[in-house]
Amino acid sequence: MEKIKVLLADDHQIMLDGLKAILTKDRSLAVVGTAKNGLEVLEFLKKEPVDVLLLDLQMPVMDGLETTMHVKKAYPEVKIIMLTTNDEGSIITSLFKVGASGYLLKNASKEYLLKGIKDAHEGKKVISSHLAEKIIESLTEDPKPKEGTRPMITKREIEVLKLIAEEYTTQEIADQLFVSTNTVATHKRNLFVKMDVKNSVGMIKKAVDWGLI
């Protein structure tokens, strides 16, 4: 039987080493490579086919949400499982909306992780059992900010937000807006500060909640 080809992506080497040690003991799986950010994932996929991508949510350069959007657009057949410590319901639903096949926490058991990879490969949705309640809570809460709490977002910043949500890379955004990549990066940093978020995952989520995109 052909092995399931798995690509691991996490910005912590110790996590990559640990995952690789666990997965290589299962004869039905083959770890074909590792990456430390989303750009490395995309570069790897250009060279070698992958069945399942095990992806960290918070990574430098390109985080898990942005990586998922790009991978599903270019390689729709790849199954993506988020492996993270973040259990916020709204982020979980956002990941599934953009094409993720699973969402597991890093404290999941070895057996649960292995089963999750195989289930995702078969086309099933995978999620840590207790996270279902978190998703339900996120769907029933009022996401709108209170009057006066929303910061001033400029027209150009909204343009950048929309292009990020439409799966454009930093270079593509720069080309579209006729600015440098450094300018785009500056807009992103300003948005992180104004919206009080740490990464693109939180930025896009909040932009949707606020009706900006």
C-alpha positions in Angstrom: 0.0 0.0 0.0 1.3 3.5 -0.9 2.2 5.6 2.1 0.5 8.8 2.9 2.9 11.7 2.2 3.0 14.2 5.0 4.7 17.6 5.1 5.3 19.2 8.5 5.3 23.0 9.0 6.2 24.6 12.4 8.6 27.4 13.3 10.0 25.4 16.3 12.6 22.8 15.3 12.0 20.8 18.5 8.3 20.4 17.4 9.3 19.3 13.9 11.7 16.8 15.3 9.1 15.4 17.7 6.4 15.1 15.1 8.8 13.5 12.7 9.8 10.9 15.3 6.2 10.1 16.0 5.0 9.9 12.4 7.9 7.8 11.0 7.1 5.0 13.4 3.8 4.5 11.5 4.5 2.4 8.4 1.5 3.9 6.6 2.9 7.4 6.8 6.0 9.0 5.1 7.3 12.4 6.3 8.5 13.9 2.9 9.7 17.2 4.3 9.6 20.0 6.9 9.1 23.7 6.7 9.3 26.6 9.1 6.9 29.0 7.5 4.2 29.3 4.8 6.6 30.4 2.1 8.7 27.3 2.6 5.6 25.2 2.4 4.7 26.7 -1.0 8.2 26.3 -2.3 8.2 22.6 -1.2 4.9 21.9 -2.9 6.2 23.2 -6.2 8.8 20.4 -6.1 7.1 17.4 -4.5 3.6 16.1 -4.1 2.0 15.9 -0.6 -1.1 14.2 0.6 -1.4 15.8 4.1 0.0 19.1 5.4 0.4 19.3 9.2 0.5 23.0 9.7 1.1 25.3 12.7 -1.2 28.3 13.0 1.3 31.0 14.2 4.4 31.1 12.1 6.6 34.0 10.9 6.6 35.2 7.3 3.3 33.6 6.4 1.0 32.2 9.1 -1.3 29.2 9.0 -4.5 30.9 7.8 -2.7 32.7 4.9 -0.8 29.5 4.1 -4.0 27.5 4.0 -5.6 29.9 1.6 -2.7 29.8 -0.8 -2.2 26.0 -0.6 -5.9 25.3 -1.2 -5.9 27.6 -4.2 -2.9 26.1 -5.9 -3.1 22.5 -4.6 -6.8 21.8 -3.7 -6.1 18.1 -3.4 -3.8 18.6 -0.4 -5.5 17.9 3.0 -4.5 20.5 5.7 -4.6 19.8 9.4 -3.9 22.7 11.8 -1.9 21.6 14.8 -1.8 24.5 17.3 -2.4 25.6 20.9 -5.1 28.1 19.9 -8.6 27.0 20.8 -10.5 30.1 19.9 -13.7 29.0 18.2 -13.9 31.9 15.6 -10.4 31.1 14.3 -11.3 27.4 14.0 -14.4 28.2 11.9 -12.3 30.6 9.8 -9.8 27.9 9.0 -12.5 25.4 8.0 -14.1 28.1 5.7 -10.9 28.5 3.8 -10.4 24.8 3.3 -8.7 23.2 6.3 -9.6 19.5 6.8 -8.8 19.4 10.5 -8.0 21.3 13.6 -6.1 19.6 16.4 -4.4 20.9 19.5 -0.8 20.2 20.3 -1.7 18.4 23.4 -3.5 15.7 21.4 -2.4 12.1 22.0 -0.1 10.4 19.5 -2.9 8.0 18.6 -5.4 10.8 18.0 -2.9 12.6 15.8 -2.1 9.6 13.7 -5.8 8.8 13.3 -6.5 12.4 12.4 -4.0 12.3 9.5 -5.4 9.1 8.1 -9.0 10.4 8.5 -8.2 13.7 6.7 -6.5 11.8 3.9 -9.7 9.8 3.4 -11.7 13.1 3.1 -13.1 13.3 6.6 -13.1 16.4 8.8 -11.0 16.2 11.9 -11.3 18.2 15.1 -10.3 17.8 18.8 -13.5 16.6 20.5 -13.9 19.4 23.1 -13.5 22.1 20.5 -17.0 21.6 19.1 -18.4 23.7 22.0 -15.9 26.5 21.2 -17.2 26.6 17.6 -20.8 26.7 18.7 -20.0 29.6 21.1 -18.3 31.5 18.3 -21.3 31.2 16.1 -23.7 32.5 18.7 -21.8 35.4 20.2 -22.2 39.0 18.9 -18.9 39.8 17.0 -19.7 43.5 16.5 -17.5 46.0 18.4 -19.0 48.5 20.7 -19.6 52.0 19.4 -16.4 54.0 19.7 -14.0 51.0 20.0 -13.2 50.7 16.3 -10.0 52.4 15.3 -9.7 54.6 12.2 -8.7 52.3 9.2 -7.5 54.2 6.1 -8.8 53.5 2.6 -5.4 52.1 1.6 -5.3 49.8 4.7 -8.7 48.5 3.7 -7.4 47.8 0.2 -4.5 45.8 1.7 -7.0 43.9 4.0 -9.2 42.9 1.1 -6.3 41.7 -1.0 -4.9 39.6 1.9 -8.4 38.1 2.3 -8.4 37.4 -1.5 -5.3 35.3 -1.1 -2.8 37.8 -2.6 0.9 37.5 -1.4 2.8 40.5 -0.2 4.5 40.8 -3.6 1.2 40.5 -5.5 -0.4 43.2 -3.2 2.6 45.5 -3.9 2.2 45.0 -7.7 -1.6 45.5 -7.5 -1.3 48.8 -5.6 1.9 49.9 -7.3 3.9 50.2 -4.1 6.9 48.5 -2.6 6.7 45.3 -0.5 8.1 47.3 2.4 5.1 49.7 2.1 2.8 46.7 2.2 4.6 45.3 5.2 4.2 48.7 6.9 0.5 48.7 6.3 0.3 45.2 7.8 2.2 46.3 10.9 -0.1 49.4 11.3 -3.2 47.2 10.9 -1.8 44.8 13.6 -1.4 47.7 16.0 -4.7 49.4 15.2 -6.8 46.2 15.3 -4.9 44.9 18.3 -4.0 41.5 16.7 -0.8 39.6 16.5 -1.0 38.0 13.0 -3.1 37.8 9.8 -5.4 35.2 11.4 -6.6 37.7 13.9 -6.6 40.5 11.4 -8.8 38.8 8.9 -11.2 37.5 11.6 -11.6 41.0 13.1 -12.0 42.6 9.6 -14.8 40.2 8.9 -16.4 40.8 12.3 -16.3 44.5 11.7 -17.7 44.3 8.2 -14.5 45.8 6.6 -14.3 42.9 4.1 
